[in-house]
Amino acid sequence: MAYNKKNYYTKIIEIQELTYKLYHTENMYYTEIYHQHIKPRYHISYRTFNEYLGVPAKRELKKITTKEVAQNKSSLFGKCTHQNTYLKVIHTVVNCETTATFCFDCGLKLTKIKTDCT
């Protein structure tokens, strides 16, 4: 699997949430938060800490996860063997019926549309 920044952004989100909590509930300054909580746990510099606070990590992580879901769906559709099929009535007029065969698993139309009139 190719490299992505999922772990990087989750670490940044952790740091941002911890900083937000301590800043608003404990009324601590950023330097105090950094020296007492961030530096011992994450081993990053103060400059990196400040850069992490400005990163839109939640938005970027959401982009990555939606991209992964889309890729998983497309690869799943590519491997479908179309074992589970059904005949779907698309349109009915008086005695005429328009149908096609579809796959239950991927939803792909397997046959051309046929119109049968009796």
KOLTORLO-557019 format. One record per residue (C-alpha): residue number from 0; x, y negated, z. Coordinates in Angstrom, 2 decimals. Layout:
# residues N
+-----+---------+---------+---------+
:   k :       u :       v :       w :
+-----+---------+---------+---------+
: NUM :       X :       Y :       Z :
...
+-----+---------+---------+---------+
***
This chain:
# residues 118
+-----+---------+---------+---------+
:   k :       u :       v :       w :
+-----+---------+---------+---------+
:   0 :    0.00 :    0.00 :    0.00 :
:   1 :    1.23 :   -3.47 :   -0.82 :
:   2 :    2.23 :   -5.92 :    1.88 :
:   3 :   -0.30 :   -8.42 :    3.11 :
:   4 :   -0.30 :  -10.85 :    5.99 :
:   5 :   -3.05 :   -9.21 :    8.04 :
:   6 :   -0.90 :   -8.66 :   11.16 :
:   7 :    0.64 :  -12.11 :   10.81 :
:   8 :   -2.78 :  -13.77 :   10.83 :
:   9 :   -4.11 :  -11.62 :   13.69 :
:  10 :   -1.10 :  -12.67 :   15.79 :
:  11 :   -1.74 :  -16.32 :   14.96 :
:  12 :   -5.43 :  -15.95 :   15.88 :
:  13 :   -4.42 :  -14.39 :   19.22 :
:  14 :   -2.09 :  -17.31 :   19.95 :
:  15 :   -4.68 :  -19.90 :   18.89 :
:  16 :   -7.42 :  -18.35 :   21.04 :
:  17 :   -5.15 :  -18.07 :   24.09 :
:  18 :   -4.01 :  -21.67 :   23.63 :
:  19 :   -7.59 :  -22.91 :   23.20 :
:  20 :   -8.72 :  -21.08 :   26.33 :
:  21 :   -5.86 :  -22.34 :   28.50 :
:  22 :   -6.05 :  -25.88 :   27.13 :
:  23 :   -9.78 :  -26.26 :   27.74 :
:  24 :  -10.34 :  -24.21 :   30.91 :
:  25 :   -7.04 :  -24.66 :   32.78 :
:  26 :   -6.33 :  -28.16 :   31.41 :
:  27 :   -2.74 :  -27.16 :   30.58 :
:  28 :   -0.53 :  -29.05 :   28.15 :
:  29 :    0.79 :  -27.31 :   25.04 :
:  30 :    4.34 :  -27.27 :   26.40 :
:  31 :    3.15 :  -25.56 :   29.61 :
:  32 :    1.14 :  -23.04 :   27.63 :
:  33 :    4.14 :  -22.35 :   25.44 :
:  34 :    6.68 :  -21.89 :   28.25 :
:  35 :    4.42 :  -19.93 :   30.62 :
:  36 :    2.43 :  -17.73 :   28.23 :
:  37 :    3.53 :  -17.80 :   24.58 :
:  38 :    7.35 :  -17.69 :   24.76 :
:  39 :    7.58 :  -14.67 :   27.14 :
:  40 :    5.02 :  -12.64 :   25.18 :
:  41 :    5.58 :  -13.48 :   21.51 :
:  42 :    9.26 :  -14.64 :   21.52 :
:  43 :    8.72 :  -17.53 :   19.10 :
:  44 :   10.10 :  -21.06 :   19.15 :
:  45 :    8.12 :  -24.12 :   20.15 :
:  46 :    8.18 :  -25.35 :   16.57 :
:  47 :    6.71 :  -22.05 :   15.32 :
:  48 :    4.09 :  -22.25 :   18.07 :
:  49 :    3.04 :  -25.70 :   16.84 :
:  50 :    2.95 :  -24.50 :   13.23 :
:  51 :    0.74 :  -21.54 :   14.23 :
:  52 :   -1.76 :  -23.92 :   15.81 :
:  53 :   -2.25 :  -25.61 :   12.42 :
:  54 :   -2.70 :  -22.45 :   10.33 :
:  55 :   -6.30 :  -21.64 :    9.22 :
:  56 :   -5.73 :  -17.98 :   10.14 :
:  57 :   -9.38 :  -16.91 :   10.48 :
:  58 :  -10.18 :  -18.14 :    6.98 :
:  59 :   -7.10 :  -16.47 :    5.48 :
:  60 :   -7.78 :  -13.18 :    7.27 :
:  61 :  -11.35 :  -13.23 :    6.01 :
:  62 :  -10.07 :  -13.70 :    2.44 :
:  63 :   -7.76 :  -10.70 :    2.80 :
:  64 :  -10.45 :   -8.42 :    4.24 :
:  65 :  -13.03 :   -9.34 :    1.59 :
:  66 :  -10.42 :   -8.71 :   -1.10 :
:  67 :   -9.66 :   -5.28 :    0.39 :
:  68 :  -13.34 :   -4.35 :    0.54 :
:  69 :  -13.80 :   -5.33 :   -3.10 :
:  70 :  -10.77 :   -3.24 :   -4.12 :
:  71 :  -12.02 :   -0.24 :   -2.14 :
:  72 :  -15.43 :   -0.46 :   -3.81 :
:  73 :  -13.95 :   -0.63 :   -7.30 :
:  74 :  -11.62 :    2.31 :   -6.65 :
:  75 :  -14.53 :    4.31 :   -5.23 :
:  76 :  -16.59 :    3.64 :   -8.36 :
:  77 :  -13.68 :    4.65 :  -10.56 :
:  78 :  -13.54 :    8.10 :   -8.91 :
:  79 :  -17.26 :    8.88 :   -9.12 :
:  80 :  -18.08 :   12.21 :  -10.82 :
:  81 :  -21.78 :   11.36 :  -11.27 :
:  82 :  -22.99 :   14.60 :   -9.64 :
:  83 :  -26.11 :   13.02 :   -8.10 :
:  84 :  -28.27 :   11.56 :  -10.86 :
:  85 :  -31.86 :   10.43 :  -11.16 :
:  86 :  -34.24 :    9.27 :  -13.87 :
:  87 :  -35.39 :    5.70 :  -13.34 :
:  88 :  -38.47 :    4.16 :  -14.96 :
:  89 :  -37.44 :    0.71 :  -16.06 :
:  90 :  -40.61 :   -0.52 :  -17.72 :
:  91 :  -44.12 :    0.82 :  -18.32 :
:  92 :  -46.69 :   -0.51 :  -20.82 :
:  93 :  -50.02 :    1.30 :  -21.40 :
:  94 :  -48.85 :    4.76 :  -22.57 :
:  95 :  -45.15 :    3.89 :  -23.12 :
:  96 :  -42.43 :    4.44 :  -20.55 :
:  97 :  -38.86 :    3.10 :  -20.71 :
:  98 :  -36.37 :    5.24 :  -18.73 :
:  99 :  -32.64 :    5.79 :  -18.18 :
: 100 :  -30.51 :    8.12 :  -16.06 :
: 101 :  -28.53 :    6.55 :  -13.19 :
: 102 :  -25.97 :    7.82 :  -10.68 :
: 103 :  -27.05 :    7.79 :   -7.00 :
: 104 :  -23.48 :    7.32 :   -5.74 :
: 105 :  -22.22 :    4.40 :   -7.83 :
: 106 :  -25.43 :    3.06 :   -9.43 :
: 107 :  -23.99 :    3.25 :  -12.95 :
: 108 :  -26.36 :    3.75 :  -15.92 :
: 109 :  -25.33 :    7.05 :  -17.53 :
: 110 :  -27.61 :    7.26 :  -20.58 :
: 111 :  -29.03 :    4.86 :  -23.10 :
: 112 :  -32.46 :    3.44 :  -22.42 :
: 113 :  -35.19 :    5.61 :  -23.97 :
: 114 :  -38.76 :    4.65 :  -24.69 :
: 115 :  -41.30 :    7.51 :  -24.78 :
: 116 :  -44.87 :    6.92 :  -25.86 :
: 117 :  -47.53 :    9.59 :  -25.48 :
+-----+---------+---------+---------+
***
